[in-house]
Amino acid sequence: MASDYYKTLEINRHATDADIKKAYRRLALKFHPSKNREPGSSEKFSQLGEAYEVLSDPRKKATYDKFGEEGLKGGIPLEHGSGGAWSSKYVYHGKPEKTFRQFFGGDNPFADFYTNDAPLQFGGLQPGVVKTQDPPIERDLHLSLDDLFHGCTKKIKICRRVMNEDGHTSSIKDKILSIDVKPGWREGTQVVFFKEGDQGPNRIPADIVFIVREKSHPMFKRKHNDLIYTLKISLEMALTGFSVDVQTLDGRLLCVPINDIVHPTYEKVLTGEGMPLFEDPSQRGNLIISFDVQFPEKLSAEKKQLIKEALSFK
């Protein structure tokens, strides 16, 4: 009885190469002797191997489509001028396991079907090699102090290799990753997108890790949850007092009186005016105003005398 290779693979004669591969993948796994021990499964598995070997080869497939199994296995006359030669007769090698292994690649045909936790088991087959995951891909995520104060959403486009439906070929595709930045995140915070790296037939895609890098700010420096604002003042201001206006990150203007003498280690601490705490954004660190006192480069004898008299505590 003649074989119908298309019927064996449960496809029609208009099936593409990808359709043929997809059909063989599905049915070969279903009827593999290590998984299916029902009567007739071994014979079906062998028929699948032969059908795939013929239909996946363009020359064999063309011969089969035009002349059927008889022409494929019995040979057909070649073109005129070839001395009456006939094409070689096709004979299946009768080793469906060989076809199966060549299709899936490697010595372990089930390597493609491992999960991150444990390999899938097919009957009594105990695969010995588990797929390994590629190392993480680390990328810097540069954020402004305003981003880290208010929170925001960042859209990042990545290019990665993605496996096609046939399970063997791949293509490069773009993907948009969305990062919801939370108020209070610090330098070094990591955002992980699991298994978003390049895909491959014999590997687990790498995780993509974005690491927060804080951009410099024209006014503030951050220290943990505190903000530090450094103001240059004259020696006169340091000794006699003044007020300073500070524009906060949330748009408020603070008018801060400085009535104390500003000595070298003096700081003005405004409680609760710093960065929001990541653990509880309703709570905030402090705003610390530090001072850089500008001393005069030189003084006349008269001014020195005046200063001496002013600073005399007699």
VEXDREN-2710 file (C-alpha; in Angstrom, 1 decimal):
% VEXDREN-2710
k/r/px/py/pz
1/MET/0.0/0.0/0.0
2/ALA/1.5/3.4/-1.1
3/SER/2.3/5.8/1.7
4/ASP/0.8/9.3/1.8
5/TYR/3.5/11.3/3.4
6/TYR/1.2/14.4/3.7
7/LYS/-1.5/12.3/5.5
8/THR/1.1/10.8/7.8
9/LEU/2.2/14.3/8.9
10/GLU/-1.5/15.5/9.0
11/ILE/-0.9/18.3/6.6
12/ASN/-2.0/19.2/3.1
13/ARG/0.0/19.5/-0.1
14/HIS/0.2/23.3/0.2
15/ALA/2.1/23.1/3.5
16/THR/5.1/25.3/3.8
17/ASP/8.5/24.1/5.1
18/ALA/7.6/25.7/8.5
19/ASP/4.4/23.7/8.5
20/ILE/6.2/20.5/7.8
21/LYS/8.7/21.1/10.6
22/LYS/5.9/22.1/13.0
23/ALA/3.9/18.9/12.2
24/TYR/6.9/16.6/12.6
25/ARG/7.9/18.2/15.9
26/ARG/4.4/17.7/17.3
27/LEU/3.8/14.2/16.1
28/ALA/7.3/12.9/16.7
29/LEU/7.1/13.9/20.3
30/LYS/3.7/12.4/20.6
31/PHE/4.6/9.0/19.2
32/HIS/8.2/8.7/20.4
33/PRO/8.7/5.2/21.9
34/SER/10.0/6.6/25.1
35/LYS/6.7/8.5/25.6
36/ASN/4.1/6.4/23.8
37/ARG/4.0/2.7/24.5
38/GLU/0.7/2.0/22.8
39/PRO/0.6/-0.7/20.1
40/GLY/1.5/0.7/16.7
41/SER/3.3/3.8/18.1
42/SER/6.8/2.6/17.0
43/GLU/5.5/1.9/13.5
44/LYS/3.9/5.4/13.4
45/PHE/7.1/6.9/14.7
46/SER/9.1/5.3/11.8
47/GLN/6.5/6.5/9.2
48/LEU/6.8/10.0/10.6
49/GLY/10.6/9.9/10.2
50/GLU/10.3/8.7/6.5
51/ALA/7.6/11.3/5.7
52/TYR/9.6/14.1/7.2
53/GLU/12.9/13.1/5.5
54/VAL/11.1/13.2/2.1
55/LEU/9.0/16.3/2.5
56/SER/11.8/18.4/4.1
57/ASP/14.1/17.7/1.1
58/PRO/13.2/19.9/-1.9
59/ARG/14.4/17.4/-4.5
60/LYS/12.8/14.4/-2.9
61/LYS/9.6/16.4/-2.3
62/ALA/9.4/17.5/-5.9
63/THR/9.9/14.0/-7.2
64/TYR/7.2/12.7/-4.8
65/ASP/4.7/15.4/-5.7
66/LYS/5.1/14.7/-9.4
67/PHE/5.6/10.9/-9.6
68/GLY/4.4/9.7/-6.2
69/GLU/6.0/7.0/-4.0
70/GLU/6.6/4.7/-7.0
71/GLY/8.6/7.3/-8.9
72/LEU/10.5/8.3/-5.7
73/LYS/11.5/4.8/-4.8
74/GLY/11.7/3.3/-8.3
75/GLY/13.5/6.1/-10.0
76/ILE/12.5/8.3/-12.9
77/PRO/14.1/9.0/-16.3
78/LEU/16.3/12.0/-16.3
79/GLU/16.1/14.8/-19.0
80/HIS/16.9/14.1/-22.7
81/GLY/20.6/13.9/-23.5
82/SER/21.5/12.2/-20.3
83/GLY/22.1/8.8/-22.0
84/GLY/18.9/7.2/-20.8
85/ALA/20.0/7.6/-17.2
86/TRP/17.4/7.3/-14.3
87/SER/17.4/9.1/-11.0
88/SER/18.7/7.2/-8.0
89/LYS/16.1/5.3/-6.1
90/TYR/15.2/6.6/-2.6
91/VAL/15.4/4.1/0.3
92/TYR/14.7/5.2/3.8
93/HIS/17.5/4.2/6.2
94/GLY/14.9/2.8/8.6
95/LYS/16.3/4.6/11.7
96/PRO/13.6/7.0/12.8
97/GLU/15.7/7.9/16.0
98/LYS/18.4/9.2/13.7
99/THR/15.9/11.5/11.9
100/PHE/14.6/12.6/15.3
101/ARG/18.0/13.4/16.6
102/GLN/19.0/15.3/13.5
103/PHE/15.8/17.3/13.7
104/PHE/16.2/18.3/17.4
105/GLY/20.0/18.4/17.4
106/GLY/22.6/17.0/19.8
107/ASP/22.8/13.7/21.5
108/ASN/19.8/14.5/23.8
109/PRO/16.8/15.1/21.6
110/PHE/14.7/16.3/24.6
111/ALA/17.1/19.1/25.5
112/ASP/14.8/21.7/23.9
113/PHE/12.0/20.7/26.3
114/TYR/13.6/21.6/29.6
115/THR/12.0/24.1/32.0
116/ASN/13.9/26.3/34.4
117/ASP/12.9/24.1/37.3
118/ALA/13.1/20.6/36.0
119/PRO/13.2/18.6/32.7
120/LEU/10.0/17.3/31.3
121/GLN/9.9/13.5/31.6
122/PHE/8.9/11.3/28.6
123/GLY/8.1/7.8/29.8
124/GLY/11.2/6.1/31.2
125/LEU/13.6/8.5/29.5
126/GLN/15.8/10.3/32.0
127/PRO/17.6/13.1/30.2
128/GLY/20.9/13.9/31.8
129/VAL/21.7/17.4/30.6
130/VAL/19.8/20.5/31.7
131/LYS/19.8/23.7/29.6
132/THR/21.9/26.5/31.2
133/GLN/20.9/30.1/31.2
134/ASP/23.0/32.8/29.7
135/PRO/24.5/35.3/32.2
136/PRO/22.5/38.4/33.0
137/ILE/22.8/41.4/30.6
138/GLU/23.4/44.6/32.6
139/ARG/22.5/48.0/31.4
140/ASP/22.7/51.4/33.1
141/LEU/19.4/53.3/33.6
142/HIS/20.3/57.0/34.0
143/LEU/17.7/58.9/35.9
144/SER/17.5/62.6/37.1
145/LEU/17.0/63.5/40.7
146/ASP/13.5/64.8/39.7
147/ASP/12.7/61.3/38.3
148/LEU/13.7/59.7/41.5
149/PHE/11.8/62.3/43.6
150/HIS/8.5/62.1/41.8
151/GLY/8.7/58.7/40.2
152/CYS/8.0/58.2/36.5
153/THR/7.7/55.6/33.7
154/LYS/10.5/54.9/31.3
155/LYS/10.0/53.1/28.0
156/ILE/13.1/51.4/26.7
157/LYS/13.4/49.7/23.3
158/ILE/15.6/46.6/23.1
159/CYS/16.5/44.5/20.1
160/ARG/16.7/40.7/20.7
161/ARG/16.9/37.5/18.7
162/VAL/13.6/35.6/18.8
163/MET/12.9/32.0/17.7
164/ASN/10.5/31.6/14.8
165/GLU/7.6/29.2/14.9
166/ASP/9.6/26.4/13.2
167/GLY/11.8/26.2/16.3
168/HIS/15.0/26.3/14.3
169/THR/15.4/29.7/12.7
170/SER/15.4/33.0/14.4
171/SER/15.0/36.7/13.6
172/ILE/15.8/40.1/15.2
173/LYS/12.8/41.9/16.7
174/ASP/12.3/45.0/18.7
175/LYS/10.5/45.1/22.1
176/ILE/9.5/47.9/24.4
177/LEU/10.2/47.4/28.1
178/SER/8.3/49.6/30.6
179/ILE/10.0/50.5/33.8
180/ASP/7.9/52.1/36.6
181/VAL/10.3/54.2/38.6
182/LYS/9.2/54.5/42.2
183/PRO/9.8/57.7/44.3
184/GLY/12.8/57.2/46.5
185/TRP/14.8/54.7/44.4
186/ARG/18.5/55.0/45.0
187/GLU/21.6/54.7/42.9
188/GLY/22.3/51.0/42.3
189/THR/18.6/49.9/42.4
190/GLN/18.2/47.0/40.0
191/VAL/15.2/46.3/37.8
192/VAL/15.1/42.7/36.3
193/PHE/13.3/41.6/33.2
194/PHE/13.4/37.8/33.4
195/LYS/14.4/35.8/30.2
196/GLU/14.2/38.8/27.9
197/GLY/17.6/38.2/26.3
198/ASP/18.3/36.5/23.0
199/GLN/16.4/33.2/22.5
200/GLY/18.0/30.1/21.1
201/PRO/17.1/26.4/20.6
202/ASN/19.4/25.1/23.2
203/ARG/19.5/27.8/25.9
204/ILE/17.5/29.7/28.4
205/PRO/17.4/33.5/27.5
206/ALA/19.4/35.8/29.8
207/ASP/17.7/38.1/32.3
208/ILE/18.1/41.8/31.4
209/VAL/19.1/43.9/34.4
210/PHE/18.8/47.7/34.5
211/ILE/20.9/49.4/37.2
212/VAL/19.8/52.9/38.3
213/ARG/22.5/55.6/37.8
214/GLU/21.7/59.0/39.3
215/LYS/22.4/62.0/37.1
216/SER/24.0/65.1/38.7
217/HIS/21.7/67.9/39.7
218/PRO/22.6/71.6/39.4
219/MET/21.5/72.4/43.0
220/PHE/21.3/69.3/45.1
221/LYS/23.5/66.4/46.0
222/ARG/21.9/63.3/47.5
223/LYS/23.1/61.4/50.5
224/HIS/20.9/58.4/51.2
225/ASN/17.5/60.1/51.8
226/ASP/18.9/63.6/52.4
227/LEU/19.4/66.4/50.0
228/ILE/22.4/68.7/50.4
229/TYR/22.4/72.2/49.1
230/THR/25.7/74.2/49.4
231/LEU/25.5/78.0/49.4
232/LYS/28.4/80.4/49.0
233/ILE/28.3/83.3/51.4
234/SER/30.6/86.1/52.4
235/LEU/32.3/86.3/55.8
236/GLU/30.1/89.3/56.6
237/MET/27.0/87.2/56.0
238/ALA/28.4/84.3/58.1
239/LEU/28.9/86.7/61.0
240/THR/25.9/88.9/60.8
241/GLY/23.1/86.7/59.5
242/PHE/21.0/86.6/56.3
243/SER/18.2/84.6/54.7
244/VAL/18.3/82.1/51.8
245/ASP/15.7/81.1/49.3
246/VAL/15.7/77.4/48.2
247/GLN/13.5/76.1/45.3
248/THR/12.5/72.5/46.3
249/LEU/12.1/69.6/43.8
250/ASP/8.4/69.8/44.2
251/GLY/8.2/73.4/43.2
252/ARG/8.0/75.2/46.5
253/LEU/10.1/78.2/47.5
254/LEU/11.5/78.0/51.0
255/CYS/12.7/81.2/52.7
256/VAL/15.1/80.2/55.4
257/PRO/16.5/82.7/57.9
258/ILE/20.0/82.2/59.2
259/ASN/20.4/83.9/62.5
260/ASP/23.2/81.8/63.9
261/ILE/26.9/82.5/63.3
262/VAL/28.0/80.3/60.4
263/HIS/31.1/78.5/61.6
264/PRO/33.1/75.9/59.4
265/THR/31.0/72.9/60.5
266/TYR/27.6/74.7/60.7
267/GLU/24.6/73.2/58.8
268/LYS/21.0/74.2/58.6
269/VAL/18.7/71.1/58.7
270/LEU/15.2/71.4/57.4
271/THR/13.4/68.2/58.6
272/GLY/11.2/66.4/56.1
273/GLU/12.3/68.4/53.0
274/GLY/14.5/65.7/51.5
275/MET/13.9/62.7/49.3
276/PRO/10.9/60.4/49.8
277/LEU/11.6/57.1/51.4
278/PHE/11.1/54.2/49.0
279/GLU/9.7/52.1/51.8
280/ASP/7.1/54.8/52.7
281/PRO/6.9/57.7/50.2
282/SER/4.8/59.7/52.6
283/GLN/8.0/60.1/54.8
284/ARG/11.0/62.1/53.6
285/GLY/14.5/62.7/54.5
286/ASN/16.0/66.1/55.4
287/LEU/17.2/69.1/53.4
288/ILE/20.6/70.1/54.6
289/ILE/22.0/73.5/53.8
290/SER/25.8/73.7/54.1
291/PHE/27.8/76.9/53.6
292/ASP/31.0/77.7/51.8
293/VAL/32.2/80.9/53.4
294/GLN/34.2/83.1/51.0
295/PHE/37.0/84.9/52.9
296/PRO/38.4/88.2/51.5
297/GLU/41.7/87.9/49.7
298/LYS/43.3/90.9/51.4
299/LEU/42.4/93.6/53.9
300/SER/43.7/97.1/54.4
301/ALA/45.3/98.1/57.7
302/GLU/42.3/100.2/58.4
303/LYS/39.8/97.4/57.9
304/LYS/41.9/95.0/60.0
305/GLN/41.8/97.5/62.8
306/LEU/38.0/97.9/62.5
307/ILE/37.6/94.1/62.6
308/LYS/39.8/93.8/65.6
309/GLU/37.7/96.4/67.4
310/ALA/34.4/94.7/66.3
311/LEU/35.6/91.3/67.5
312/SER/37.0/92.5/70.8
313/PHE/35.1/91.0/73.7
314/LYS/36.6/93.2/76.3
END
